[in-house]
Amino acid sequence: MRAIGLMSGTSLDGIDAALIEIEPSGDGYALDVVRFETVPFERATRDALLAALPPNGATPAVAAHLDRELGRLFAAAARSVAAGEPVDFVASHGLTLYHDGAARETTQIGDPYLIRDALDATVTFDFRRADCAAGGNGAPLVPYVDALLFSSDADDVVALNLGGIANVTVLPRGADASEASAWDTGPGNMLIDAFVRERTDGAQTFDRDGALAAKGTVDTRVVAELCAREMLFLVLPPPKSTGRERFGAQLLADQADLFARLSLEDGCATLCAFTVATLCDSLALYGPPAPRVIASGGGTRNPTLMRLLGERLRTAGASLVRSDDLGLDPDAKEAVAFAVLGYETLRGRPANLPRATGAKRPTVLGAIVPYHLDVLLAKMHAECASNGPA
């Protein structure tokens, strides 16, 4: 079956679109990434989103407008990656407008009906609210797919996503997927991006290739003070999730005394080190000793961040590789993951991991915007039947 996974993360770089071939294989899936694209947001779109996202509050009218506009952009990204070829279904995470995992409140935008009508294909969407309704944080959801892709009988594995927020999935060696744990560790790229935007008056929106951080010097005092000031979240045991509400640009304003004397380059280096400290301290508290860490996400394109992370992990006896060393584009992993979650929605199978989200029970995720749904489900049933009992 041919599917498209769509997602836009907290870094606000654009829309990730992955066209994949997917079919049941044993207890999991055989996957082949046919094409992957990232469609960047224009500056006006990014500015409109930043104005609506926490700590700002979008009015209902603004939220409705952005929902439709992003639906149009997601549909265009899906058409582009499809390249004129038919697809069986689309799974769209959308873009998170608001998320408070502890309060079980979450909103993703990106009108799925526009996607359906542009692709003539069924769309699965709104994956987080079912987990919230079951008492979970609604995040992280990708651990279910991490377990399918990266579990090992030989090693304890940590699947790390370095997006705007950093999150980890811990996969004990030889364990069943239900034994995986996962949580958000703190900032990924988000604070670095916000610092660059602020110091360059928007002329730059991120530290391309980690070049600024590479020229800077880490201020260890600032890193230690930031960790101390954010300690209430950082030591909170999993499951836990966070986002722009805690680690957005407002943190830089709230902690302005720490950044006032730092240059652009030193600030980028220091925030890279803060990301590494929060991540590694969290793994030291709640992760396995000396795991194999498999990294994906936009942060893997920052050599300075990856160098600091590798050095810190090695001192703890852990190893670090990128997911492309295992054949999966680091930028594509989350879009691929939502395509898999979409397949599970259509099969009616639970795809949250209660140990990861804190939910009281496994639950089927997502809603469905149908297009010839009977035909799609018949094809899916035949695929699943040929694989043996589900």
Buried (B, 14 or more C-beta within 10 A) or exposed (E): BBBBBBBBBBBBBBBBBBBBEBBBEEEBBEBEBBBBBBBEBEEEBBBBBBEBBBEBEBEEEBBEBBBBBBBBBBBBBBBBBBEEEEBBBBBBBBBBBBBBBEEBEBBBBBBBEBBBBBBEBBBBBBBBBBBBEBBBBBBBBBBBBBBBBBBBEEBBBBBBBBBBBBBBBBBBBEBEBEBBBBBBBBBBBBBBBBBBBBBEEEEBBBBEEBBBBBBBEBBEEBBEBBBEEBEEBBEBEBBBBBBBBBBBBBBBEEBEEBBEEBBBBBBBBBBBBBBBBBBBBBBEEBBBEEBBBBBBBBBBBBEBBBBBBBEBBEEEEBEBEBBBEEEBBBBBBBBBBBBBBBBBBBBEEBBBBBBBBBBEEBBBBBEBBBBEEEEBBEEBEEBBEEBEEE
